[in-house]
Amino acid sequence: MSAPDTAPITADTAWMNSLGGCFVVFDGPDGSGKSTQFRRFADIARAAGLDVVEVREPGGTAIGEKIRAILLDPANQEMTTRSEMLLYMASRAQLYEQRIAPAIAAGALVLADRFVSSTLAYQGTAGGIDEEEILAVGKVATGNHWPDLTVVFDVDTDVAMKRLSPLLDRMEQKGVDFHARVRSGYLAQAQRWSHRYAVVNSSVAPDAVTSGLLNAVQTWISQRSTPHT
């Protein structure tokens, strides 16, 4: 029997009010289970009284969805890594200006399914494009605005591969070695920018992942609110 998509709220979630006006990204390798956790977290946040705006990448706007169709179409095998990176960034630029920035300004919690962190892992660490080049393009695409928090759902690559649907999109078809490099890229980011990243073990059962997620975000809020001396 599969786990329900929505986890019951069993603990005090008043601390989530601090997330109003924040931009939080859920990210991780294909097969990490982040989509399930994204749905659960959004539902819990709304139940706590937050205005939640959900966006996904690539896509999230009319223009972005057209770019998404090109990026994920298995027929587009000739696409170069740099072209891939720039298309993701084009979708991201439209998404940030059209949906993310206005929602943050209105005081909503913006939850994004992937962001620049994905490009750094997939086209950077795994694809071979220099990290600083990606960050430079990301700065242009977002107007130098970055997520307040990026939650990385870390999963063993073998476990992730077993979870993927047999109907794989173009990115999911890249093989075990590629996805192992993707995982290492995410973990490297979390180490480099530890003040705005949190890593959650997603190799465990969904309810345990949700518990770890809530603890990680609450810890980040606590650390963010603590003055540094």
Rosetta blueprint (number, residue, H / E / L):
1 M L
2 S L
3 A L
4 P L
5 D L
6 T L
7 A L
8 P L
9 I L
10 T L
11 A L
12 D L
13 T L
14 A H
15 W H
16 M H
17 N H
18 S H
19 L H
20 G L
21 G L
22 C L
23 F E
24 V E
25 V E
26 F E
27 D E
28 G L
29 P L
30 D L
31 G L
32 S L
33 G L
34 K H
35 S H
36 T H
37 Q H
38 F H
39 R H
40 R H
41 F H
42 A H
43 D H
44 I H
45 A H
46 R H
47 A H
48 A L
49 G L
50 L L
51 D L
52 V E
53 V E
54 E E
55 V E
56 R E
57 E L
58 P L
59 G L
60 G L
61 T L
62 A H
63 I H
64 G H
65 E H
66 K H
67 I H
68 R H
69 A H
70 I H
71 L H
72 L H
73 D L
74 P L
75 A L
76 N L
77 Q L
78 E L
79 M L
80 T L
81 T H
82 R H
83 S H
84 E H
85 M H
86 L H
87 L H
88 Y H
89 M H
90 A H
91 S H
92 R H
93 A H
94 Q H
95 L H
96 Y H
97 E H
98 Q H
99 R H
100 I H
101 A H
102 P H
103 A H
104 I H
105 A H
106 A L
107 G L
108 A L
109 L E
110 V E
111 L E
112 A E
113 D E
114 R L
115 F L
116 V H
117 S H
118 S H
119 T H
120 L H
121 A H
122 Y H
123 Q H
124 G H
125 T H
126 A L
127 G L
128 G L
129 I L
130 D L
131 E H
132 E H
133 E H
134 I H
135 L H
136 A H
137 V H
138 G H
139 K H
140 V H
141 A H
142 T H
143 G L
144 N L
145 H L
146 W L
147 P L
148 D L
149 L E
150 T E
151 V E
152 V E
153 F E
154 D E
155 V L
156 D L
157 T H
158 D H
159 V H
160 A H
161 M H
162 K H
163 R H
164 L L
165 S L
166 P L
167 L L
168 L L
169 D L
170 R L
171 M L
172 E H
173 Q H
174 K H
175 G L
176 V H
177 D H
178 F H
179 H H
180 A H
181 R H
182 V H
183 R H
184 S H
185 G H
186 Y H
187 L H
188 A H
189 Q H
190 A H
191 Q H
192 R H
193 W L
194 S H
195 H H
196 R H
197 Y E
198 A E
199 V E
200 V E
201 N E
202 S L
203 S L
204 V L
205 A L
206 P H
207 D H
208 A H
209 V H
210 T H
211 S H
212 G H
213 L H
214 L H
215 N H
216 A H
217 V H
218 Q H
219 T H
220 W H
221 I H
222 S H
223 Q H
224 R H
225 S H
226 T L
227 P L
228 H L
229 T L
